[in-house]
Amino acid sequence: MELVQYIIINNSLGMNKGKIAAQACHASVLVLEKVDDAIIDDWKNQGMKKIVLKINSTDDLIKKFQFVKEKKLPVALITDAGKTQIAPGSKTCFACGPIDEKIGQVYFSDLKLL
């Protein structure tokens, strides 16, 4: 089983590269609180593969997040404090996993790479 962490970026907010990187890191770390330690260890041993994808609206981001959460996959949604580039409360991204890549393809194959 190849484990992958998916990070879905809200592409509608106009965040610069540094902001996107920071938000993706927040999501990547936060979701690990919801993953079994043995899975995290396996993922680390496999090289911590991540796939960063984009979604084109806040509504679509929230819909995708809710859908994946309802499937009982580990997810974490990031809401920005609004101290730099974007409005407070903006939903910037979410992370899912690490999960089996075959499962991830079912839920994320409709999205394009960032």
DOLUM-103182 format. One record per residue: residue in three letters; x, y, z negated of N, C-alpha, C, O, CB in turn; chain; residue number from 1. Coordinates in steps of 0.02 Angstrom, whole numbers. Atoms other than C-alpha are relative to their C-alpha. Glycine has a CB too. Example, Ala and Ser with C-alpha at 12.3 -4.5 7.8 and 13.67 -1.06 7.14 Angstrom:
BEGIN
+-----+--------+--------+--------+--------+--------+--------+--------+--------+--------+--------+--------+--------+--------+--------+--------+---+-----+
!   r !    n_u !    n_v !    n_w !   ca_u !   ca_v !   ca_w !    c_u !    c_v !    c_w !    o_u !    o_v !    o_w !   cb_u !   cb_v !   cb_w ! c !   k !
+-----+--------+--------+--------+--------+--------+--------+--------+--------+--------+--------+--------+--------+--------+--------+--------+---+-----+
! ALA !     45 !    -59 !      0 !    615 !   -225 !   -390 !     45 !     60 !      0 !     97 !     59 !    -33 !    -50 !      1 !    -62 ! A !   1 !
! SER !    -42 !    -59 !      3 !    684 !    -53 !   -357 !    -39 !     55 !    -37 !    -14 !    110 !    -45 !     20 !     23 !     71 ! A !   2 !
+-----+--------+--------+--------+--------+--------+--------+--------+--------+--------+--------+--------+--------+--------+--------+--------+---+-----+
//
This chain:
BEGIN
+-----+--------+--------+--------+--------+--------+--------+--------+--------+--------+--------+--------+--------+--------+--------+--------+---+-----+
!   r !    n_u !    n_v !    n_w !   ca_u !   ca_v !   ca_w !    c_u !    c_v !    c_w !    o_u !    o_v !    o_w !   cb_u !   cb_v !   cb_w ! c !   k !
+-----+--------+--------+--------+--------+--------+--------+--------+--------+--------+--------+--------+--------+--------+--------+--------+---+-----+
! MET !     43 !    -59 !      0 !      0 !      0 !      0 !     45 !     62 !      0 !     87 !     71 !    -44 !    -49 !      0 !    -62 ! A !   1 !
! GLU !    -37 !    -63 !     -2 !     72 !    167 !     52 !    -42 !     54 !    -33 !    -98 !     67 !    -13 !     18 !     20 !     74 ! A !   2 !
! LEU !     34 !    -51 !     38 !     25 !    304 !    -70 !     15 !     69 !     28 !     72 !     85 !     46 !     19 !     -3 !    -74 ! A !   3 !
! VAL !     -7 !    -67 !    -27 !     -5 !    482 !    -11 !    -41 !     48 !    -43 !    -95 !     30 !    -68 !    -24 !      3 !     74 ! A !   4 !
! GLN !     39 !    -54 !     31 !    -58 !    643 !    -94 !    -20 !     48 !     56 !     22 !     70 !     95 !     42 !     37 !    -57 ! A !   5 !
! TYR !     27 !    -47 !    -50 !   -169 !    753 !     14 !    -10 !     68 !    -33 !    -36 !     72 !    -89 !    -66 !    -27 !     31 ! A !   6 !
! ILE !     11 !    -68 !     24 !   -170 !    941 !     -9 !    -37 !     38 !     55 !    -13 !     43 !    112 !     68 !     37 !    -20 ! A !   7 !
! ILE !     44 !    -32 !    -49 !   -310 !   1036 !     78 !      1 !     75 !    -15 !    -20 !     97 !    -69 !    -73 !    -29 !     -4 ! A !   8 !
! ILE !     -8 !    -73 !      7 !   -278 !   1223 !    104 !    -59 !     37 !     32 !    -79 !     21 !     88 !     66 !     23 !     32 ! A !   9 !
! ASN !     53 !    -44 !    -27 !   -416 !   1353 !    126 !     33 !     50 !     47 !     63 !     99 !     24 !    -40 !     36 !    -58 ! A !  10 !
! ASN !    -34 !    -40 !    -51 !   -355 !   1431 !    288 !    -35 !     67 !     13 !     -9 !    108 !     51 !      5 !    -39 !     64 ! A !  11 !
! SER !     39 !    -61 !    -14 !   -486 !   1570 !    286 !     22 !     60 !    -43 !     -2 !    116 !    -32 !    -73 !    -13 !    -11 ! A !  12 !
! LEU !    -16 !    -54 !     47 !   -404 !   1672 !    147 !     58 !     45 !     22 !     69 !     97 !     -8 !     18 !    -30 !    -66 ! A !  13 !
! GLY !    -55 !    -41 !    -25 !   -255 !   1738 !    246 !     60 !      2 !    -48 !     96 !     51 !    -50 !    -24 !     70 !     12 ! A !  14 !
! MET !    -57 !      2 !     47 !   -128 !   1684 !    113 !     66 !     -5 !     39 !     69 !    -38 !     91 !     -6 !    -59 !    -49 ! A !  15 !
! ASN !    -65 !      8 !    -33 !     55 !   1704 !    160 !     31 !    -67 !    -20 !      4 !   -102 !    -63 !     48 !     59 !    -19 ! A !  16 !
! LYS !    -31 !     66 !     11 !    173 !   1555 !    160 !     18 !    -13 !    -72 !      9 !    -68 !    -98 !     62 !     -7 !     43 ! A !  17 !
! GLY !    -19 !      8 !     70 !    236 !   1585 !    -16 !    -60 !    -13 !    -44 !    -57 !    -55 !    -89 !     36 !     61 !    -24 ! A !  18 !
! LYS !     61 !      9 !     39 !     60 !   1598 !    -86 !    -28 !    -70 !     11 !    -49 !   -104 !    -36 !    -53 !     53 !     19 ! A !  19 !
! ILE !     23 !     67 !    -16 !      9 !   1439 !      4 !     42 !    -52 !    -36 !     15 !   -100 !    -64 !      2 !    -12 !     77 ! A !  20 !
! ALA !    -44 !     48 !     33 !    161 !   1348 !    -64 !    -15 !     -3 !    -75 !    -18 !    -57 !   -104 !     74 !     19 !     12 ! A !  21 !
! ALA !     15 !     -2 !     72 !    123 !   1405 !   -243 !    -66 !    -34 !    -16 !    -71 !    -72 !    -63 !     -1 !     72 !    -25 ! A !  22 !
! GLN !     66 !     30 !     12 !    -60 !   1355 !   -231 !      2 !    -76 !     10 !    -28 !   -113 !    -28 !    -52 !     31 !     46 ! A !  23 !
! ALA !     -7 !     72 !    -13 !    -15 !   1185 !   -156 !     35 !    -34 !    -58 !     17 !    -89 !    -78 !     38 !    -12 !     65 ! A !  24 !
! CYS !    -36 !     28 !     58 !    107 !   1156 !   -300 !    -46 !     -5 !    -60 !    -45 !    -55 !    -96 !     61 !     43 !    -17 ! A !  25 !
! HIS !     49 !      3 !     56 !    -28 !   1200 !   -428 !    -44 !    -62 !      7 !    -53 !   -100 !    -40 !    -43 !     65 !     -2 ! A !  26 !
! ALA !     46 !     56 !    -12 !   -145 !   1071 !   -349 !     37 !    -66 !     -8 !     11 !   -113 !    -38 !    -31 !      6 !     70 ! A !  27 !
! SER !    -38 !     62 !      2 !    -10 !    938 !   -330 !     14 !    -23 !    -71 !      9 !    -82 !    -86 !     65 !      9 !     38 ! A !  28 !
! VAL !    -15 !     16 !     70 !     36 !    946 !   -514 !    -63 !    -15 !    -39 !    -66 !    -64 !    -76 !     39 !     57 !    -33 ! A !  29 !
! LEU !     61 !      6 !     40 !   -139 !    967 !   -585 !    -36 !    -67 !     12 !    -61 !    -97 !    -36 !    -47 !     57 !     16 ! A !  30 !
! VAL !     36 !     62 !    -15 !   -213 !    815 !   -497 !     33 !    -61 !    -32 !     -1 !   -111 !    -45 !     -5 !    -10 !     76 ! A !  31 !
! LEU !    -35 !     57 !     30 !    -81 !    701 !   -573 !    -26 !    -18 !    -69 !    -17 !    -74 !    -92 !     74 !     14 !     -4 ! A !  32 !
! GLU !     31 !     14 !     65 !   -171 !    717 !   -740 !    -57 !    -50 !      6 !    -78 !    -80 !    -44 !    -26 !     65 !    -32 ! A !  33 !
! LYS !     58 !     44 !    -11 !   -310 !    613 !   -662 !     19 !    -66 !     33 !    -24 !   -104 !     54 !    -50 !     36 !     44 ! A !  34 !
! VAL !    -25 !     60 !    -34 !   -201 !    473 !   -592 !     37 !    -44 !    -50 !     74 !    -19 !    -93 !     47 !     19 !     60 ! A !  35 !
! ASP !    -33 !     48 !     43 !   -142 !    316 !   -680 !     76 !      4 !      7 !    103 !     13 !     62 !    -24 !    -72 !     17 ! A !  36 !
! ASP !    -73 !     -6 !      1 !     42 !    321 !   -730 !     34 !    -50 !     46 !     85 !    -34 !     78 !     27 !     -8 !    -70 ! A !  37 !
! ALA !    -31 !     52 !    -43 !     81 !    159 !   -637 !     -4 !     20 !     73 !     43 !      8 !    112 !    -35 !    -68 !    -10 ! A !  38 !
! ILE !      7 !    -24 !    -69 !     14 !    234 !   -475 !     49 !     56 !     13 !     80 !     59 !     66 !    -73 !     23 !     15 ! A !  39 !
! ILE !    -48 !    -55 !     -7 !    117 !    391 !   -502 !     71 !    -27 !      7 !    109 !     -4 !     49 !     -5 !     49 !    -60 ! A !  40 !
! ASP !    -67 !     30 !     -4 !    273 !    284 !   -531 !     11 !    -31 !     69 !     64 !    -22 !     98 !      9 !    -52 !    -55 ! A !  41 !
! ASP !     -6 !     31 !    -66 !    241 !    185 !   -371 !      8 !     54 !     54 !     50 !     48 !     98 !    -62 !    -43 !     16 ! A !  42 !
! TRP !     -3 !    -55 !    -48 !    213 !    347 !   -274 !     69 !     33 !     -1 !     98 !     47 !     51 !    -54 !     53 !    -15 ! A !  43 !
! LYS !    -68 !    -29 !      6 !    376 !    420 !   -341 !     52 !    -45 !     33 !     96 !    -22 !     68 !     18 !     11 !    -74 ! A !  44 !
! ASN !    -47 !     48 !    -29 !    469 !    262 !   -291 !     -5 !     -4 !     76 !     43 !    -23 !    110 !    -11 !    -69 !    -30 ! A !  45 !
! GLN !     10 !      0 !    -73 !    395 !    275 !   -116 !     21 !     67 !     32 !     19 !     73 !     94 !    -73 !    -14 !     16 ! A !  46 !
! GLY !    -23 !    -63 !    -28 !    459 !    454 !    -95 !    -49 !     58 !     -7 !    -36 !    112 !     21 !     15 !     -9 !     71 ! A !  47 !
! MET !     49 !    -53 !     14 !    306 !    555 !   -152 !    -28 !     33 !     64 !    -29 !     94 !     70 !     31 !     54 !    -44 ! A !  48 !
! LYS !     27 !    -26 !    -63 !    229 !    573 !     22 !    -60 !     45 !    -13 !   -104 !     30 !    -52 !    -20 !    -58 !     46 ! A !  49 !
! LYS !     55 !    -48 !      2 !    114 !    723 !     42 !    -20 !     18 !     71 !     23 !     22 !    116 !     19 !     63 !    -41 ! A !  50 !
! ILE !     25 !    -24 !    -64 !      6 !    776 !    187 !    -40 !     63 !    -14 !    -88 !     62 !    -53 !    -45 !    -54 !     37 ! A !  51 !
! VAL !     32 !    -65 !     12 !    -46 !    959 !    192 !    -43 !     16 !     61 !    -19 !     21 !    117 !     52 !     57 !    -13 ! A !  52 !
! LEU !     49 !    -11 !    -52 !   -203 !    995 !    292 !    -34 !     67 !    -11 !    -29 !     97 !    -64 !    -53 !    -57 !      1 ! A !  53 !
! LYS !     35 !    -64 !      6 !   -308 !   1149 !    327 !    -74 !    -10 !     11 !    -96 !    -55 !     47 !     28 !     51 !     49 ! A !  54 !
! ILE !     72 !     -2 !     -9 !   -492 !   1185 !    316 !    -18 !     73 !      9 !     15 !    116 !    -19 !    -39 !    -33 !    -61 ! A !  55 !
! ASN !      8 !    -68 !    -25 !   -570 !   1341 !    389 !    -48 !     45 !    -38 !    -61 !    101 !    -16 !    -21 !     -3 !     68 ! A !  56 !
! SER !     44 !    -44 !     40 !   -690 !   1407 !    256 !     -3 !    -24 !    -72 !     11 !    -82 !    -87 !    -71 !      3 !     31 ! A !  57 !
! THR !      8 !     18 !     70 !   -719 !   1411 !     70 !    -57 !    -50 !     -8 !    -51 !    -97 !    -47 !    -12 !     63 !    -43 ! A !  58 !
! ASP !     57 !     47 !      4 !   -887 !   1325 !     94 !     21 !    -71 !     19 !      3 !   -119 !    -14 !    -58 !     24 !     45 ! A !  59 !
! ASP !    -23 !     66 !    -22 !   -805 !   1183 !    190 !     48 !    -31 !    -50 !     46 !    -92 !    -62 !     33 !      5 !     69 ! A !  60 !
! LEU !    -46 !     24 !     51 !   -668 !   1168 !     59 !    -38 !    -30 !    -59 !    -24 !    -85 !    -81 !     47 !     56 !    -24 ! A !  61 !
! ILE !     40 !     23 !     57 !   -795 !   1152 !    -81 !    -40 !    -62 !     18 !    -44 !   -109 !    -22 !    -47 !     56 !    -24 ! A !  62 !
! LYS !     38 !     59 !    -21 !   -902 !   1029 !     17 !     44 !    -62 !      3 !     25 !   -115 !    -21 !    -32 !     12 !     69 ! A !  63 !
! LYS !    -47 !     57 !     -5 !   -752 !    918 !     55 !     23 !    -22 !    -69 !     26 !    -82 !    -84 !     61 !     19 !     44 ! A !  64 !
! PHE !    -20 !     15 !     69 !   -693 !    929 !   -126 !    -55 !    -39 !    -36 !    -41 !    -91 !    -66 !     17 !     65 !    -39 ! A !  65 !
! GLN !     56 !     33 !     34 !   -865 !    881 !   -193 !    -12 !    -71 !     27 !    -24 !   -117 !    -11 !    -64 !     41 !      7 ! A !  66 !
! PHE !     11 !     65 !    -32 !   -883 !    739 !    -68 !     52 !    -51 !    -25 !     34 !   -107 !    -43 !      3 !      6 !     76 ! A !  67 !
! VAL !    -53 !     45 !     21 !   -714 !    663 !   -114 !     -5 !    -15 !    -75 !      6 !    -72 !    -97 !     69 !     30 !     16 ! A !  68 !
! LYS !      9 !     10 !     72 !   -746 !    689 !   -300 !    -56 !    -51 !    -14 !    -49 !    -92 !    -59 !    -16 !     67 !    -35 ! A !  69 !
! GLU !     56 !     47 !      8 !   -912 !    595 !   -284 !     20 !    -72 !     16 !    -11 !   -119 !     -7 !    -58 !     21 !     44 ! A !  70 !
! LYS !    -26 !     67 !    -17 !   -813 !    448 !   -212 !     47 !    -26 !    -54 !     77 !    -79 !    -47 !     36 !      2 !     67 ! A !  71 !
! LYS !    -40 !     19 !     58 !   -720 !    441 !   -379 !     75 !      0 !     14 !    113 !    -36 !    -19 !    -21 !    -69 !    -24 ! A !  72 !
! LEU !    -72 !     -7 !    -12 !   -552 !    488 !   -305 !     26 !     57 !    -44 !    -11 !    103 !    -61 !     15 !     15 !     75 ! A !  73 !
! PRO !    -28 !    -53 !     42 !   -434 !    595 !   -411 !     10 !     64 !     40 !     46 !     64 !     90 !     67 !    -23 !    -31 ! A !  74 !
! VAL !     -5 !    -64 !    -35 !   -451 !    777 !   -358 !      7 !     57 !    -50 !    -16 !     52 !   -107 !    -61 !     11 !     46 ! A !  75 !
! ALA !     -5 !    -61 !     40 !   -408 !    949 !   -425 !     -7 !     60 !     46 !     30 !     67 !     95 !     69 !      2 !    -39 ! A !  76 !
! LEU !     14 !    -60 !    -38 !   -477 !   1112 !   -357 !     34 !     60 !    -34 !     31 !     66 !    -95 !    -77 !     12 !      7 ! A !  77 !
! ILE !    -36 !    -58 !     27 !   -375 !   1272 !   -378 !    -40 !     64 !     13 !    -60 !     78 !     70 !     70 !      5 !     31 ! A !  78 !
! THR !     34 !    -65 !     -3 !   -460 !   1438 !   -415 !     51 !     53 !    -19 !     80 !     50 !    -74 !    -63 !      2 !    -47 ! A !  79 !
! ASP !    -52 !    -50 !     10 !   -346 !   1589 !   -401 !    -21 !     54 !    -50 !    -79 !     73 !    -54 !     19 !     33 !     65 ! A !  80 !
! ALA !     12 !    -53 !     50 !   -331 !   1719 !   -540 !     -5 !     69 !     33 !    -29 !    116 !      1 !     55 !      0 !    -52 ! A !  81 !
! GLY !      6 !    -64 !    -35 !   -320 !   1859 !   -411 !     51 !     52 !    -19 !     37 !    112 !    -13 !    -67 !     27 !    -11 ! A !  82 !
! LYS !    -51 !    -48 !     22 !   -160 !   1939 !   -474 !     44 !     25 !     56 !     82 !     73 !     47 !     42 !    -31 !    -54 ! A !  83 !
! THR !    -45 !    -21 !    -54 !    -74 !   1953 !   -305 !    -39 !     16 !     64 !    -59 !     73 !     74 !     52 !    -55 !     14 ! A !  84 !
! GLN !     24 !    -12 !    -68 !   -147 !   1932 !   -130 !    -75 !     -5 !     10 !   -102 !     27 !     55 !     32 !    -46 !     44 ! A !  85 !
! ILE !     70 !     15 !    -14 !   -325 !   1872 !   -145 !    -45 !     15 !    -60 !    -20 !     26 !   -115 !     -8 !    -74 !     21 ! A !  86 !
! ALA !     48 !    -19 !     52 !   -482 !   1906 !   -245 !     -3 !    -53 !    -55 !      4 !   -113 !    -43 !    -70 !      9 !     31 ! A !  87 !
! PRO !      8 !     48 !     56 !   -503 !   1829 !   -418 !    -58 !    -48 !     15 !   -110 !    -29 !     42 !    -13 !     38 !    -67 ! A !  88 !
! GLY !     52 !     50 !    -10 !   -603 !   1668 !   -412 !      2 !    -34 !     68 !    -38 !    -78 !     81 !    -66 !     31 !     -9 ! A !  89 !
! SER !     -5 !     32 !    -66 !   -550 !   1623 !   -235 !     21 !    -73 !     -7 !     67 !    -89 !    -45 !     50 !     38 !     45 ! A !  90 !
! LYS !    -17 !     71 !     -1 !   -544 !   1436 !   -204 !     53 !    -10 !     54 !     38 !     -6 !    113 !    -64 !    -46 !     13 ! A !  91 !
! THR !    -56 !      0 !    -46 !   -373 !   1414 !   -125 !     15 !    -68 !     31 !     33 !    -72 !     90 !     61 !     24 !    -34 ! A !  92 !
! CYS !    -18 !     67 !    -25 !   -349 !   1226 !   -108 !    -23 !    -53 !    -49 !    -45 !    -38 !   -104 !     76 !     -5 !     13 ! A !  93 !
! PHE !      6 !     55 !     48 !   -371 !   1056 !   -183 !     48 !    -56 !     21 !     68 !    -61 !     79 !    -73 !    -27 !     -2 ! A !  94 !
! ALA !    -42 !     58 !    -13 !   -264 !    901 !   -199 !    -39 !    -63 !    -17 !    -83 !    -62 !    -60 !     66 !      4 !    -40 ! A !  95 !
! CYS !     30 !     66 !     12 !   -316 !    719 !   -193 !     57 !    -51 !     -2 !     96 !    -56 !     45 !    -53 !    -17 !     55 ! A !  96 !
! GLY !    -47 !     55 !      4 !   -210 !    576 !   -253 !     64 !     15 !    -37 !     73 !     67 !    -68 !     16 !    -22 !     67 ! A !  97 !
! PRO !    -11 !     49 !    -53 !    -91 !    494 !   -232 !    -53 !    -56 !      1 !    -75 !    -82 !    -50 !     68 !    -30 !     -8 ! A !  98 !
! ILE !     47 !     54 !    -15 !   -209 !    368 !   -154 !     28 !    -40 !     59 !     74 !    -18 !     93 !    -72 !     28 !     16 ! A !  99 !
! ASP !    -18 !     41 !    -58 !   -191 !    228 !    -26 !    -13 !     41 !     64 !    -67 !     68 !     73 !    -40 !    -68 !      1 ! A ! 100 !
! GLU !      7 !    -40 !    -61 !   -161 !    312 !    142 !    -59 !    -23 !     43 !    -90 !     19 !     76 !     64 !     -4 !     40 ! A ! 101 !
! LYS !     57 !     24 !    -40 !   -292 !    201 !    225 !    -65 !     29 !    -26 !   -110 !     44 !     13 !     -3 !    -77 !     -2 ! A ! 102 !
! ILE !     59 !    -32 !     29 !   -423 !    269 !    105 !     -1 !     74 !     17 !    -53 !    101 !     36 !     -2 !    -10 !    -77 ! A ! 103 !
! GLY !     -5 !    -71 !    -17 !   -362 !    446 !    133 !    -20 !     15 !     71 !    -51 !     67 !     84 !     70 !     25 !    -13 ! A ! 104 !
! GLN !     17 !    -11 !    -70 !   -381 !    428 !    320 !    -76 !      2 !     11 !   -101 !     37 !     54 !     31 !    -55 !     44 ! A ! 105 !
! VAL !     73 !      1 !     -5 !   -566 !    391 !    296 !    -28 !     69 !    -16 !    -75 !     92 !     17 !    -29 !    -53 !    -49 ! A ! 106 !
! TYR !     28 !    -63 !     24 !   -594 !    557 !    207 !     32 !     62 !     30 !      1 !    116 !     30 !      7 !      4 !    -74 ! A ! 107 !
! PHE !    -36 !    -60 !    -22 !   -466 !    673 !    286 !     21 !      1 !     73 !     52 !     49 !     95 !     60 !      9 !    -42 ! A ! 108 !
! SER !    -22 !      3 !    -70 !   -440 !    619 !    467 !    -32 !     53 !     44 !     -8 !     65 !    100 !    -15 !    -68 !     28 ! A ! 109 !
! ASP !     33 !    -53 !    -39 !   -558 !    756 !    526 !     36 !     68 !     -5 !     19 !    114 !     31 !    -72 !      8 !    -23 ! A ! 110 !
! LEU !    -35 !    -63 !     11 !   -438 !    891 !    465 !     67 !      0 !     37 !     96 !    -52 !     51 !     11 !     12 !    -75 ! A ! 111 !
! LYS !    -64 !     -7 !    -35 !   -283 !    958 !    553 !     55 !     21 !    -48 !     42 !     50 !   -101 !     -6 !     53 !     57 ! A ! 112 !
! LEU !    -57 !    -20 !     40 !   -109 !    982 !    484 !      4 !     77 !     -4 !    -14 !    112 !     43 !     65 !    -29 !     31 ! A ! 113 !
! LEU !     -7 !    -73 !     10 !    -74 !   1155 !    413 !     51 !     26 !     49 !     64 !     86 !     49 !     19 !     18 !    -72 ! A ! 114 !
+-----+--------+--------+--------+--------+--------+--------+--------+--------+--------+--------+--------+--------+--------+--------+--------+---+-----+
//
